[in-house]
Amino acid sequence: MIGRSRHWRSAWRAAASPAAQVLSDFGTFCLERGGNPIEVRAAAEVAGLEPLPEDELSDDLAAWFIRGGSPTTALALDSRGRCTVRFVGVTASDLRATIERTLTVREADKKRGGADRGWIYSVDYEGHLSFVWLLEVGGINGRNGSLTHVPIEAVERDGHKDAARRLRNRFEPDKTPAEAVVGQFERYCLRLARSPADVEAAAREAGLPPLSDSDAEKLMNDPGHGWRLRADKPWVYLTLNENGVCGVYFEGVNVAEVRSLVAETATFGGQNETEKRGIREVLHAADYRSQLGYLSVIRYTGGDGRLKFMPIEALQRLGMRAEAATLRRLIETAEADKPAQAPAPSPSGGDCLARGFEVMTEANAAQSRGAFTEALSMLRSEKARGNPIAIYELCLFHLTEKVPAELRDDTEGLQACVTAAEWNAAGAQWALARRYWDGLGVPQDRSQAADWIERAASGGNADAQETIGLIYVRGQYRPRDAVSAFKWLNLAAQQGRETAAESIEKLRSRAPPEVALEGERLTRQFKPVPINLPEDCLN
């Protein structure tokens, strides 16, 4: 099985500017998680981040190392649940320019005393309001500091209602009440609906004021829990019933406008409309941001409304297999009936990379819970936009042993591997080598496999470095070359390959000393071949 190379991730991110890399890390682990510490921890785990030892935590509850080099970044969660990315190797001026170019911000400049300077940005990230604190340490020429995310729920939880009101006032004149409702619905009921416990935890971590059980039941007409999402008008409430159906109840917001906004994003597979005692409910089979489920839009007699979502996972938990099968069939039919469209233009620059990493994280999370069809759909959709990270991930997906055989497509996988390999993506080159070595989707050709193995080794892939080293030791598909063997095995051992270190000792015992010295010299001189991303993803 071909693993996911940590070198690949760091090398790909290195293709962007240092400031864009820092902001990408901040977006991936802080902004995307909406201020929910549970999601931050899960994202760190999915990405395989290395936890920092307790003696380096200071005031943090948890911290992880993200990347080395320039820039160096680390992720931290403090005792108040705030998410921070600390960085070294980037100036505040470069970072500020990147923030102001790529995020929807309103800035309030705040100077700090001493050698440190800081800025507070008001940010609207995909409908979720927050403050972002940029702190520069070390004066004007300082190249280290931190970015901290403080969601509006945390501001209200800490009693700073005036600050929260100012934050809303900066953005809500540009946003309709319906857009605000849909943003909250997507934040809680789509991203977390697979697990009711996560919805409850997110509400608790955000400090949302809970409703009494009786008030919650009045909103839902079902037993369950509820929380107030807004501290002032228009009133918006989060609801969760005992079957794991998540909803947002709203007062004083146009229900038709809410449904129209949802329809712009979701794919509907038919609908069923009912009306009883003046309450009108339209039920859709929906694929909403790659989450399958039944979506209801409800209008009450007085004009108030409710969105609620029952994910396919809830159907499966309740043993409703027939309903789950019907849902899948309706969505597949709706997708097949869609008119063919030209691929959307590839996003540019940092947007391209940030979107690619977002999809990669979501697809990996889907695979970890066994939702392989969902992961494949995400990657194919982004591949159609020409996103290079999605193409690379498709290359790996079709070689992953735990993916069901009926979903693995050698033709698509080979095409993706060839494309990414030509960009010098070492992980894709190693995957392509594996295909030629074992004859997976191509005629078996181990000489050509050896060529791709050496290219992957030159890009820094540790598996490939150890393998090509052994090829040179044995003289298979390459002339026997002890110096090259020393070089590649040394490099693999430096990346933690214990078996490579053992092979070096065996080779050292029978090779002349000058051979080992020359191999070590070549090891010191080695620099990995950089990735050459498509121009439209860099500019």
C-alpha positions as CSV (number, residue, x, y, z in Angstrom):
1,M,0.0,0.0,0.0
2,I,1.3,3.4,-0.9
3,G,1.2,5.9,2.0
4,R,0.7,9.6,2.0
5,S,4.0,11.3,2.0
6,R,4.5,14.1,4.6
7,H,7.2,15.4,2.3
8,W,4.5,15.8,-0.4
9,R,2.4,18.0,1.8
10,S,5.2,20.3,2.9
11,A,6.7,20.5,-0.6
12,W,3.3,21.4,-2.2
13,R,2.7,24.1,0.4
14,A,6.2,25.4,-0.3
15,A,5.0,26.4,-3.8
16,A,3.0,29.3,-2.3
17,S,4.5,32.4,-0.8
18,P,5.5,32.1,2.9
19,A,2.7,34.5,3.9
20,A,0.2,32.4,1.9
21,Q,1.5,29.3,3.6
22,V,0.9,30.7,7.0
23,L,-2.6,31.9,6.1
24,S,-3.4,28.5,4.5
25,D,-2.4,26.8,7.8
26,F,-4.5,29.3,9.7
27,G,-7.5,28.8,7.4
28,T,-7.2,25.0,7.5
29,F,-7.0,24.6,11.2
30,C,-8.7,27.7,12.7
31,L,-11.0,29.5,10.3
32,E,-12.4,26.4,8.7
33,R,-13.2,24.9,12.1
34,G,-15.3,27.9,13.1
35,G,-13.9,28.2,16.6
36,N,-14.8,24.7,17.7
37,P,-11.9,23.1,19.6
38,I,-13.2,19.6,18.9
39,E,-13.0,20.2,15.2
40,V,-9.5,21.8,15.5
41,R,-8.2,18.6,17.4
42,A,-9.9,16.4,14.7
43,A,-8.3,18.3,11.9
44,A,-4.9,18.1,13.5
45,E,-5.3,14.3,13.9
46,V,-6.5,13.8,10.3
47,A,-3.6,15.8,9.0
48,G,-1.2,13.7,11.1
49,L,0.3,16.7,12.9
50,E,3.0,16.0,15.5
51,P,1.9,17.0,19.1
52,L,4.4,19.3,20.9
53,P,5.6,18.0,24.3
54,E,3.9,19.3,27.4
55,D,7.0,21.3,28.5
56,E,6.5,23.5,25.4
57,L,2.8,24.2,25.9
58,S,3.1,27.3,28.2
59,D,-0.5,28.5,28.5
60,D,-1.8,26.2,25.8
61,L,-3.9,23.1,26.4
62,A,-2.6,21.5,23.3
63,A,-0.2,22.3,20.5
64,W,1.1,20.7,17.3
65,F,4.0,21.2,14.9
66,I,2.7,22.0,11.4
67,R,5.7,22.7,9.2
68,G,9.4,23.4,9.3
69,G,11.7,25.5,7.1
70,S,10.6,29.0,6.1
71,P,8.1,29.6,7.4
72,T,7.9,27.4,10.5
73,T,4.4,27.2,11.9
74,A,2.7,25.5,14.9
75,L,-0.9,25.2,16.0
76,A,-2.1,25.9,19.5
77,L,-5.4,25.7,21.5
78,D,-5.5,27.7,24.8
79,S,-7.6,27.2,27.9
80,R,-10.4,29.5,26.4
81,G,-10.7,27.4,23.3
82,R,-9.0,30.0,21.0
83,C,-7.1,28.7,18.0
84,T,-3.7,30.1,17.2
85,V,-1.1,29.6,14.5
86,R,2.4,30.8,15.5
87,F,4.9,31.5,12.8
88,V,8.5,32.2,12.2
89,G,9.9,33.5,8.9
90,V,7.2,35.9,7.7
91,T,6.9,39.7,8.2
92,A,3.7,41.2,9.4
93,S,3.5,43.5,6.4
94,D,3.5,40.5,4.0
95,L,1.0,38.7,6.1
96,R,-1.3,41.7,6.4
97,A,-1.2,42.2,2.6
98,T,-2.2,38.5,2.1
99,I,-5.0,38.7,4.7
100,E,-6.5,41.8,3.2
101,R,-6.3,40.4,-0.3
102,T,-7.8,37.0,0.4
103,L,-10.2,37.4,3.3
104,T,-13.4,39.5,3.7
105,V,-12.2,41.8,6.4
106,R,-12.9,45.1,8.2
107,E,-9.8,46.3,10.0
108,A,-9.4,48.0,13.4
109,D,-5.7,48.8,13.9
110,K,-4.5,48.4,17.5
111,K,-0.9,49.1,18.6
112,R,0.7,47.3,21.4
113,G,3.4,48.4,23.8
114,G,7.1,47.4,23.7
115,A,8.6,45.8,20.7
116,D,5.4,43.9,19.8
117,R,2.8,45.2,17.4
118,G,-0.7,43.9,16.7
119,W,-3.7,44.3,14.5
120,I,-7.3,43.2,15.0
121,Y,-9.3,42.3,11.9
122,S,-13.1,41.8,11.8
123,V,-13.6,38.8,9.5
124,D,-16.5,37.3,7.7
125,Y,-15.4,33.8,6.7
126,E,-18.1,31.9,4.8
127,G,-20.8,33.6,6.8
128,H,-19.2,33.1,10.2
129,L,-18.1,36.3,12.0
130,S,-15.0,36.5,14.1
131,F,-12.0,38.6,15.2
132,V,-8.5,37.7,13.9
133,W,-5.6,38.9,15.9
134,L,-2.3,39.4,14.2
135,L,0.6,39.8,16.6
136,E,4.1,40.7,15.4
137,V,6.9,40.0,17.8
138,G,10.2,41.8,17.7
139,G,9.5,45.2,16.3
140,I,9.3,46.5,12.7
141,N,11.8,44.0,11.3
142,G,10.4,41.1,13.3
143,R,9.7,37.9,11.3
144,N,7.7,35.9,13.9
145,G,4.4,36.3,15.6
146,S,0.9,34.7,15.7
147,L,-2.6,34.7,14.2
148,T,-5.4,34.0,16.7
149,H,-9.1,33.2,15.8
150,V,-11.8,34.5,18.2
151,P,-15.3,33.6,16.9
152,I,-18.2,35.8,17.7
153,E,-19.7,33.2,20.0
154,A,-16.6,33.3,22.2
155,V,-16.8,37.1,22.3
156,E,-20.4,36.9,23.5
157,R,-19.6,34.1,25.9
158,D,-16.9,36.3,27.5
159,G,-19.5,39.0,28.1
160,H,-18.3,41.4,25.4
161,K,-21.7,42.1,23.9
162,D,-20.8,45.5,22.6
163,A,-17.8,44.1,20.7
164,A,-20.0,41.4,19.2
165,R,-22.6,44.0,18.2
166,R,-19.9,46.1,16.5
167,L,-18.7,43.0,14.7
168,R,-22.1,42.3,13.3
169,N,-22.7,45.9,12.4
170,R,-19.6,45.8,10.2
171,F,-20.9,43.0,8.0
172,E,-24.6,42.6,8.3
173,P,-25.5,45.7,6.3
174,D,-23.9,43.7,3.4
175,K,-25.7,40.5,4.3
176,T,-29.4,39.7,4.3
177,P,-31.0,38.0,7.4
178,A,-31.6,34.9,5.2
179,E,-27.9,34.7,4.4
180,A,-27.1,34.8,8.1
181,V,-29.6,32.0,8.8
182,V,-28.2,29.8,6.1
183,G,-24.7,30.4,7.3
184,Q,-25.5,29.2,10.8
185,F,-27.4,26.2,9.4
186,E,-24.4,25.2,7.4
187,R,-22.0,25.8,10.3
188,Y,-23.8,23.5,12.8
189,C,-26.2,21.2,10.9
190,L,-24.1,20.3,7.8
191,R,-20.6,20.2,9.1
192,L,-21.5,18.5,12.3
193,A,-24.7,16.6,11.6
194,R,-23.1,13.2,11.2
195,S,-22.6,13.1,14.9
196,P,-25.3,14.7,17.2
197,A,-22.7,14.6,20.0
198,D,-20.5,17.0,17.9
199,V,-23.4,19.4,17.5
200,E,-24.0,19.5,21.3
201,A,-20.2,19.9,21.9
202,A,-19.9,22.7,19.4
203,A,-22.9,24.6,21.0
204,R,-21.3,24.1,24.4
205,E,-17.8,25.2,23.3
206,A,-19.3,28.2,21.5
207,G,-21.0,29.2,24.8
208,L,-24.5,29.3,23.2
209,P,-27.2,30.0,25.8
210,P,-29.3,26.7,26.1
211,L,-33.0,26.7,26.0
212,S,-35.1,24.8,28.5
213,D,-36.3,21.4,27.3
214,S,-39.9,22.6,27.2
215,D,-38.9,25.6,25.0
216,A,-36.8,23.4,22.7
217,E,-39.7,21.0,22.3
218,K,-42.1,23.8,21.4
219,L,-39.7,24.8,18.6
220,M,-39.3,21.3,17.2
221,N,-42.5,19.6,18.2
222,D,-40.1,16.8,19.3
223,P,-38.1,16.1,22.5
224,G,-34.5,17.4,22.2
225,H,-32.2,20.3,22.9
226,G,-32.0,23.9,21.8
227,W,-29.7,26.9,22.0
228,R,-30.0,30.6,21.1
229,L,-27.7,31.5,18.2
230,R,-28.3,35.3,18.3
231,A,-28.4,37.6,21.3
232,D,-30.7,40.0,19.5
233,K,-33.1,40.2,16.6
234,P,-33.7,38.5,14.2
235,W,-34.0,35.6,16.7
236,V,-32.3,32.4,15.5
237,Y,-32.2,29.1,17.4
238,L,-30.3,25.9,17.0
239,T,-32.3,22.7,17.6
240,L,-31.3,19.0,17.8
241,N,-33.9,16.3,18.4
242,E,-33.4,12.8,19.9
243,N,-33.0,11.2,16.5
244,G,-30.1,13.4,15.6
245,V,-32.1,15.8,13.3
246,C,-30.4,19.2,13.4
247,G,-32.3,22.4,12.6
248,V,-32.2,26.2,12.7
249,Y,-35.5,27.9,13.7
250,F,-35.7,31.6,12.8
251,E,-38.2,34.5,13.3
252,G,-38.7,37.5,11.1
253,V,-36.8,36.1,8.1
254,N,-38.2,35.5,4.7
255,V,-38.6,31.7,4.3
256,A,-38.7,31.7,0.5
257,E,-35.4,33.6,0.4
258,V,-33.9,31.1,2.8
259,R,-35.0,28.2,0.6
260,S,-33.7,30.0,-2.6
261,L,-30.2,30.4,-1.0
262,V,-30.1,26.7,0.0
263,A,-31.2,25.7,-3.5
264,E,-28.2,27.6,-5.0
265,T,-25.9,25.2,-3.3
266,A,-27.7,21.9,-2.8
267,T,-28.7,19.3,-5.4
268,F,-32.4,18.2,-4.8
269,G,-33.6,14.7,-5.7
270,G,-37.3,15.4,-5.8
271,Q,-39.5,16.8,-3.1
272,N,-42.6,16.1,-1.0
273,E,-44.9,19.0,0.1
274,T,-47.3,18.8,3.0
275,E,-49.5,21.4,4.8
276,K,-51.2,20.8,8.1
277,R,-52.8,23.4,10.4
278,G,-51.2,26.2,8.4
279,I,-47.7,24.7,8.7
280,R,-46.2,24.1,5.3
281,E,-43.2,21.7,4.9
282,V,-41.3,20.9,1.8
283,L,-39.0,17.9,2.1
284,H,-36.1,17.3,-0.3
285,A,-33.7,14.5,-0.8
286,A,-30.5,16.6,-0.9
287,D,-26.8,16.5,-1.6
288,Y,-25.8,19.6,0.3
289,R,-22.1,20.4,0.2
290,S,-21.3,16.7,-0.3
291,Q,-23.5,15.7,2.7
292,L,-26.5,13.4,1.8
293,G,-29.7,13.7,3.8
294,Y,-33.3,14.8,3.9
295,L,-33.7,18.6,4.0
296,S,-36.9,20.2,5.2
297,V,-37.9,23.9,4.7
298,I,-40.8,24.7,7.0
299,R,-43.0,27.8,7.1
300,Y,-45.1,28.4,10.2
301,T,-48.4,30.2,10.3
302,G,-46.9,33.5,11.6
303,G,-44.3,33.6,8.9
304,D,-41.4,32.2,11.0
305,G,-39.5,29.3,9.5
306,R,-37.2,26.4,10.1
307,L,-34.5,24.5,8.3
308,K,-33.8,21.0,9.4
309,F,-31.5,18.2,8.1
310,M,-31.5,14.5,8.7
311,P,-28.2,13.1,7.4
312,I,-27.9,9.7,5.9
313,E,-25.9,8.6,8.9
314,A,-28.9,9.2,11.1
315,L,-31.0,7.1,8.9
316,Q,-28.5,4.3,9.1
317,R,-28.2,4.6,12.9
318,L,-32.0,4.2,13.2
319,G,-32.0,1.1,11.0
320,M,-33.8,3.0,8.1
321,R,-31.9,1.2,5.4
322,A,-34.6,1.4,2.8
323,E,-34.9,5.2,3.3
324,A,-31.1,5.6,3.0
325,A,-31.1,3.5,-0.2
326,T,-34.0,5.6,-1.7
327,L,-32.1,8.8,-0.8
328,R,-29.0,7.6,-2.7
329,R,-31.0,6.6,-5.7
330,L,-32.8,10.0,-5.8
331,I,-29.6,11.9,-5.7
332,E,-27.9,9.7,-8.3
333,T,-30.9,10.2,-10.6
334,A,-30.8,14.0,-10.0
335,E,-27.0,14.1,-10.7
336,A,-27.4,12.0,-13.9
337,D,-30.2,14.4,-15.2
338,K,-28.1,17.5,-14.7
339,P,-27.2,19.2,-18.1
340,A,-23.5,18.8,-18.9
341,Q,-21.6,21.9,-18.0
342,A,-18.1,23.1,-18.9
343,P,-15.6,22.7,-16.0
344,A,-15.5,25.7,-13.8
345,P,-12.3,27.8,-14.2
346,S,-9.5,26.8,-12.0
347,P,-9.2,29.2,-9.0
348,S,-6.0,31.2,-8.9
349,G,-3.1,31.5,-6.6
350,G,-3.7,31.0,-2.9
351,D,-7.4,30.3,-3.5
352,C,-6.4,27.3,-5.6
353,L,-4.1,25.9,-3.0
354,A,-6.4,26.7,-0.1
355,R,-9.4,25.1,-1.8
356,G,-7.3,22.0,-2.6
357,F,-6.2,21.5,0.9
358,E,-9.7,22.0,2.2
359,V,-11.0,19.3,-0.2
360,M,-8.0,17.0,0.7
361,T,-8.8,17.3,4.4
362,E,-12.5,16.7,3.9
363,A,-11.9,13.7,1.6
364,N,-9.4,12.2,4.0
365,A,-11.9,12.6,6.9
366,A,-14.6,11.0,4.8
367,Q,-12.3,8.0,4.1
368,S,-11.5,7.7,7.8
369,R,-15.2,7.1,8.6
370,G,-15.6,4.8,5.6
371,A,-17.5,7.2,3.3
372,F,-15.4,6.4,0.2
373,T,-18.1,7.3,-2.3
374,E,-18.4,10.7,-0.8
375,A,-14.6,11.2,-0.8
376,L,-14.4,10.2,-4.4
377,S,-17.1,12.6,-5.4
378,M,-15.4,15.5,-3.6
379,L,-12.1,14.8,-5.4
380,R,-13.6,14.3,-8.8
381,S,-15.6,17.6,-8.5
382,E,-12.4,19.5,-7.6
383,K,-10.4,17.7,-10.3
384,A,-12.9,19.0,-12.9
385,R,-11.8,22.5,-11.8
386,G,-8.2,21.5,-12.6
387,N,-7.1,21.7,-8.9
388,P,-3.7,20.0,-8.7
389,I,-4.1,18.8,-5.1
390,A,-7.3,17.0,-6.0
391,I,-5.6,15.3,-9.0
392,Y,-2.8,14.2,-6.7
393,E,-5.2,12.8,-4.1
394,L,-7.1,10.9,-6.8
395,C,-3.8,9.3,-7.8
396,L,-3.5,8.0,-4.2
397,F,-7.1,7.2,-3.7
398,H,-7.2,4.6,-6.5
399,L,-4.2,2.8,-5.0
400,T,-5.5,2.8,-1.4
401,E,-6.2,-0.8,-0.3
402,K,-9.0,0.0,2.1
403,V,-11.0,1.7,-0.7
404,P,-13.6,-0.8,-2.0
405,A,-12.5,-2.5,-5.2
406,E,-15.6,-1.4,-7.1
407,L,-14.6,2.3,-6.5
408,R,-11.0,1.9,-7.6
409,D,-10.5,3.0,-11.2
410,D,-7.1,2.2,-12.7
411,T,-7.6,4.3,-15.7
412,E,-8.5,7.5,-13.7
413,G,-5.9,6.7,-11.1
414,L,-3.1,6.2,-13.7
415,Q,-4.1,9.4,-15.5
416,A,-4.0,11.4,-12.2
417,C,-0.6,9.9,-11.3
418,V,1.0,10.7,-14.6
419,T,-0.3,14.3,-14.5
420,A,0.9,14.9,-10.9
421,A,4.2,13.0,-11.5
422,E,5.1,15.4,-14.4
423,W,4.8,18.2,-11.8
424,N,7.6,16.5,-9.9
425,A,5.2,15.5,-7.1
426,A,7.3,12.8,-5.4
427,G,4.3,10.9,-3.9
428,A,2.7,10.6,-7.4
429,Q,6.0,9.5,-8.9
430,W,6.2,6.8,-6.2
431,A,2.6,5.7,-6.8
432,L,3.3,5.5,-10.6
433,A,6.4,3.4,-9.8
434,R,4.2,1.0,-7.8
435,R,1.8,0.7,-10.8
436,Y,4.6,-0.3,-13.2
437,W,6.3,-2.5,-10.6
438,D,3.2,-4.6,-9.9
439,G,1.4,-4.1,-13.3
440,L,-1.6,-2.2,-11.8
441,G,-3.5,-0.7,-14.7
442,V,-0.4,-0.9,-17.0
443,P,1.8,-3.7,-18.4
444,Q,4.3,-4.7,-15.8
445,D,7.7,-3.0,-16.6
446,R,10.1,-2.9,-13.7
447,S,12.8,-1.1,-15.6
448,Q,10.4,1.8,-16.1
449,A,9.3,1.4,-12.5
450,A,12.9,1.9,-11.4
451,D,13.1,5.1,-13.4
452,W,10.0,6.5,-11.5
453,I,11.4,5.3,-8.2
454,E,14.6,7.3,-8.7
455,R,12.6,10.4,-9.7
456,A,10.5,10.0,-6.6
457,A,13.7,9.6,-4.5
458,S,15.1,12.8,-6.1
459,G,11.9,14.6,-4.9
460,G,12.5,13.5,-1.3
461,N,10.1,10.4,-1.0
462,A,11.6,8.3,1.8
463,D,10.1,5.0,0.5
464,A,11.5,5.6,-2.9
465,Q,14.9,6.5,-1.5
466,E,15.2,3.3,0.4
467,T,13.9,1.2,-2.5
468,I,16.3,2.7,-5.1
469,G,19.2,2.3,-2.6
470,L,18.4,-1.4,-2.4
471,I,18.1,-1.6,-6.2
472,Y,21.7,-0.2,-6.5
473,V,22.9,-2.6,-3.9
474,R,21.5,-5.6,-5.7
475,G,22.2,-4.4,-9.3
476,Q,18.6,-5.0,-10.4
477,Y,17.3,-2.7,-13.1
478,R,20.3,-0.5,-12.4
479,P,24.1,-1.3,-12.5
480,R,25.4,-2.2,-9.0
481,D,26.7,1.1,-7.5
482,A,27.7,1.1,-3.8
483,V,28.2,4.9,-3.7
484,S,24.6,5.6,-5.0
485,A,23.3,2.9,-2.6
486,F,25.0,4.7,0.4
487,K,23.6,8.1,-0.7
488,W,20.0,6.9,-1.1
489,L,19.9,4.7,2.0
490,N,21.5,7.5,4.1
491,L,18.8,9.9,3.0
492,A,16.0,7.4,3.8
493,A,17.5,6.7,7.2
494,Q,17.6,10.4,7.9
495,Q,13.8,10.4,7.4
496,G,13.4,7.7,10.0
497,R,13.6,4.5,7.9
498,E,15.1,2.0,10.4
499,T,15.5,-0.7,7.8
500,A,17.5,1.6,5.6
501,A,19.9,2.3,8.6
502,E,20.3,-1.5,9.0
503,S,21.0,-1.9,5.2
504,I,23.7,0.8,5.5
505,E,25.5,-1.1,8.3
506,K,25.5,-4.2,6.2
507,L,26.8,-2.3,3.2
508,R,29.5,-0.6,5.3
509,S,30.8,-3.9,6.6
510,R,31.8,-5.0,3.1
511,A,32.5,-1.8,1.1
512,P,35.8,0.1,1.1
513,P,35.8,3.2,3.5
514,E,36.2,5.6,0.6
515,V,32.9,4.4,-0.9
516,A,31.1,5.2,2.3
517,L,32.8,8.6,2.5
518,E,31.8,9.5,-1.0
519,G,28.2,8.3,-0.3
520,E,28.1,10.6,2.7
521,R,29.4,13.5,0.7
522,L,26.6,13.1,-1.8
523,T,24.1,12.8,1.0
524,R,25.2,16.2,2.3
525,Q,24.9,17.8,-1.1
526,F,21.4,16.4,-1.8
527,K,18.6,18.9,-2.4
528,P,15.1,17.6,-3.4
529,V,13.8,18.4,-6.8
530,P,11.1,21.1,-6.3
531,I,7.5,20.7,-7.3
532,N,6.6,22.6,-10.5
533,L,2.9,23.5,-10.1
534,P,0.7,24.7,-13.0
535,E,1.1,28.4,-13.5
536,D,-2.6,29.1,-13.1
537,C,-2.5,27.8,-9.5
538,L,0.4,30.0,-8.5
539,N,-0.5,33.4,-10.0
